[in-house]
């Protein structure tokens, strides 16, 4: 089965939408597909409560610092969970409203509240060393042509052998993308100390599950849609609908919309449970 990358996506949209030659550039089709991915498919996946798109941002808790910025790539600037690691024990912080703040005392944070795009710990930490973990739903990357990404052919510590696209340099930051179905983010926003003709040297800790065949792209970009394989045809059809809307094609648009709605319903049925044979643990009484 051919890999569902952005080249194949553009090809299928053009074919199924019977789009006029030259009416849309490849990037225009990919921009419409990115909009469909973020506005229609990603919300379905998040609403399934099956942990799609979840990433963790770990921050060192610093004495006298209460405010910690929500990761900029969090969809809707929302969080999945807020925890603190104290020693070897993870502590769930309880969300409160700002109206409940009653003291300026410092201590071990047990609560948090939101202020703009910040998580505010309460009480304000009185020591440095704990780890604050912000779990969030990472926004799907914008889709770009395959020529804007690079396949890893060898890994030696932080040196990744690949052919960088023209224009990459050390002023950029980079994402690491799984190269097989699922195409999840394995790492985000890496800086590079070197970008050479045949390799790139990344800074920081490289994920242990990074393998030959994975891809490097500029931060926030990907040549693979970050969705399960079962959603590929839904993305194609939603993009067809967007293209026909842009063309003002009132003849073919209703048929395309109906097809997209059928695919969306079928996809939603697949998401009822990712692990059907495992019982769930409940943390509160059922009655």
C-alpha positions in Angstrom: 0.0 0.0 0.0 1.4 3.4 -1.0 2.3 5.8 1.8 -0.4 8.4 2.4 1.8 11.5 2.1 0.9 14.9 0.8 1.8 14.0 -2.8 -0.9 11.2 -2.7 -3.3 13.5 -0.9 -3.1 16.2 -3.6 -3.5 13.5 -6.3 -6.6 12.0 -4.7 -8.2 15.3 -4.1 -7.6 16.4 -7.7 -8.9 13.1 -9.1 -12.0 12.7 -6.8 -12.9 16.4 -7.1 -12.4 16.5 -10.9 -10.6 19.8 -10.3 -9.8 21.9 -13.3 -6.1 21.8 -14.3 -4.2 24.7 -12.9 -7.1 26.1 -10.8 -5.3 25.2 -7.5 -1.7 24.9 -6.7 -0.5 21.9 -4.7 0.1 24.1 -1.7 -3.4 25.7 -1.9 -4.9 22.2 -1.8 -2.7 21.3 1.2 -3.7 24.5 2.9 -7.4 23.6 2.5 -6.6 20.1 3.7 -4.8 21.5 6.8 -7.9 23.6 7.6 -10.1 20.5 7.3 -7.7 18.5 9.5 -7.6 21.0 12.3 -11.3 22.2 12.2 -13.1 18.9 11.5 -11.0 15.7 12.0 -8.9 16.7 15.0 -11.9 17.7 17.2 -13.5 14.3 16.5 -10.3 12.5 17.6 -9.9 14.7 20.8 -13.6 14.2 21.6 -13.2 10.5 21.5 -11.2 10.8 24.8 -8.8 8.1 23.5 -5.6 10.2 23.9 -4.9 11.1 20.3 -2.5 14.0 19.9 -1.4 14.0 23.6 2.1 15.5 24.2 3.8 16.3 27.5 5.8 19.4 28.4 7.9 19.1 31.5 9.1 22.2 33.3 11.2 22.7 36.4 9.2 24.2 39.2 11.1 27.3 40.4 10.9 28.9 43.8 8.8 32.1 43.8 7.6 31.4 40.2 3.9 30.7 40.0 3.1 31.2 36.3 4.0 28.7 33.6 3.0 29.2 30.0 0.7 26.7 28.3 2.6 25.2 25.3 2.0 27.3 22.2 1.2 24.2 20.1 -1.7 23.2 22.3 -5.0 23.0 20.4 -7.2 25.8 21.7 -4.6 26.6 24.3 -6.2 23.8 26.4 -4.6 21.2 28.6 -5.3 17.5 29.1 -3.8 17.4 32.6 -1.6 19.2 35.1 0.7 17.2 37.4 3.7 17.7 39.6 6.5 15.1 40.1 7.7 15.1 43.7 10.5 12.7 44.2 9.1 9.5 42.5 5.4 10.4 43.1 3.1 12.1 40.6 0.6 14.5 42.2 -2.5 15.6 40.4 -3.1 19.3 40.9 -6.6 20.4 41.5 -8.0 23.2 39.4 -9.6 26.1 41.3 -11.1 29.5 40.2 -9.1 32.7 40.8 -11.8 33.8 43.2 -10.6 31.1 45.6 -7.2 32.6 46.1 -7.0 33.5 49.8 -3.3 34.0 50.7 0.1 35.0 49.4 1.8 32.3 51.4 4.3 30.0 49.6 4.6 26.3 49.9 4.1 23.0 47.9 1.6 23.7 45.2 -1.6 21.6 45.5 -3.8 23.6 43.2 -3.6 25.6 40.0 -5.8 28.1 38.1 -5.7 29.6 34.6 -4.7 33.2 33.9 -4.7 34.0 30.2 -2.5 31.4 28.6 -0.7 30.6 31.9 -1.1 27.8 34.5 -0.7 29.5 37.9 0.4 27.2 40.8 -1.1 27.8 44.2 0.4 28.3 46.6 3.4 29.8 44.9 6.3 27.3 45.1 8.8 27.9 47.9 11.4 25.5 46.5 13.1 24.6 43.2 13.3 21.1 41.9 9.9 19.5 41.3 8.8 18.8 37.7 5.6 20.3 36.4 4.0 18.3 33.6 1.6 20.0 31.3 -0.2 17.4 29.1 -1.9 18.9 26.1 -3.4 18.0 22.7 -0.8 19.0 20.1 -2.2 20.9 17.1 -1.8 18.8 13.9 1.1 20.1 11.8 0.4 22.1 8.6 0.7 20.0 5.5 3.6 20.8 3.1 5.0 19.0 0.0 7.2 16.0 0.5 10.1 18.1 -0.9 9.9 20.2 2.3 10.7 17.3 4.6 13.6 14.9 4.8 13.7 11.1 5.4 16.3 9.9 8.0 18.6 7.3 6.5 21.0 6.8 9.4 21.3 7.9 13.1 24.5 8.4 15.0 23.8 10.0 18.4 22.4 13.5 17.5 23.6 13.4 13.9 20.8 12.4 11.5 21.8 11.5 7.9 19.4 13.0 5.4 19.1 15.4 2.6 17.9 18.8 4.0 15.5 20.8 1.7 17.0 24.0 0.4 16.8 26.9 2.9 17.1 24.9 6.2 19.6 26.4 8.6 20.5 26.6 12.3 18.0 29.5 12.8 15.2 27.0 12.2 13.6 24.6 14.7 12.6 21.0 13.7 10.1 18.3 14.4 10.6 14.6 14.3 7.8 12.6 12.6 7.0 8.9 12.6 7.5 7.6 9.0 4.8 4.9 9.1 1.0 5.0 9.5 -0.1 7.1 12.4 2.7 9.6 11.6 2.8 10.9 15.2 5.1 13.5 16.4 8.1 11.9 18.1 9.7 15.2 19.1 9.1 18.9 18.6 10.9 22.2 18.3 14.5 20.8 18.2 17.3 23.3 17.5 20.2 22.3 15.3 23.9 23.1 15.8 24.7 22.1 12.2 22.7 21.8 9.0 24.9 20.3 6.3 24.3 19.0 2.8 24.0 15.4 4.0 23.1 15.6 7.6 21.7 17.6 10.5 23.0 17.7 14.1 20.2 18.3 16.6 20.6 19.7 20.1 19.0 18.2 23.1 18.0 14.6 23.8 16.9 12.6 20.8 13.9 10.3 21.4 14.9 6.7 21.9 12.3 5.5 19.5 13.5 7.6 16.6 14.4 5.2 13.8 15.7 5.2 10.2 12.7 5.9 8.0 11.3 8.6 10.3 11.2 12.2 9.0 12.5 15.6 9.9 10.5 18.7 9.1 10.4 22.4 10.1 8.5 22.9 13.3 4.8 22.8 12.8 5.0 21.3 9.3 4.7 17.8 8.0 4.3 15.9 4.7 2.0 13.4 6.5 -1.4 14.1 8.0 -1.3 13.3 11.7 -4.4 11.1 11.6 -5.1 7.3 11.7 -5.1 5.6 8.3 -8.9 5.1 8.6 -9.3 8.9 8.4 -7.4 9.4 5.2 -10.4 9.2 2.8 -12.3 11.4 5.1 -9.6 14.1 4.8 -9.6 13.7 1.0 -13.4 14.1 0.8 -13.5 17.1 3.2 -10.8 18.7 1.1 -12.7 18.0 -2.1 -15.7 19.8 -0.5 -13.5 22.8 0.4 -12.2 22.9 -3.2 -15.7 22.7 -4.7 -16.9 25.5 -2.4 -14.0 27.7 -3.6 -15.0 26.9 -7.2 -18.6 27.7 -6.5 -19.5 24.3 -8.0 -23.1 24.0 -6.9 -23.7 21.0 -9.1 -21.2 18.6 -7.6 -21.0 20.1 -4.1 -24.1 18.5 -2.6 -22.9 15.0 -3.6 -19.5 15.7 -2.2 -21.0 17.0 1.1 -23.2 13.9 1.5 -20.2 11.6 0.9 -18.1 13.5 3.5 -20.9 13.2 6.1 -21.2 9.5 5.5 -17.4 9.0 5.9 -17.4 11.2 9.0 -20.2 9.1 10.6 -18.3 5.9 9.8 -15.1 7.2 11.2 -16.8 8.3 14.4 -18.1 4.8 14.9 -14.5 3.4 14.8 -13.5 5.7 17.7 -15.8 4.3 20.4 -12.9 2.5 22.0 -9.3 2.0 20.9 -9.0 -1.1 23.3 -12.3 -2.9 23.3 -11.3 -5.8 25.6 -9.8 -3.8 28.5 -12.0 -2.8 31.5 -11.8 0.9 32.6 -11.0 1.9 36.1 -13.4 4.3 37.6 -12.1 6.9 40.1 -15.5 7.7 41.6 -18.7 5.8 42.5 -20.9 4.9 39.6 -24.1 5.6 41.7 
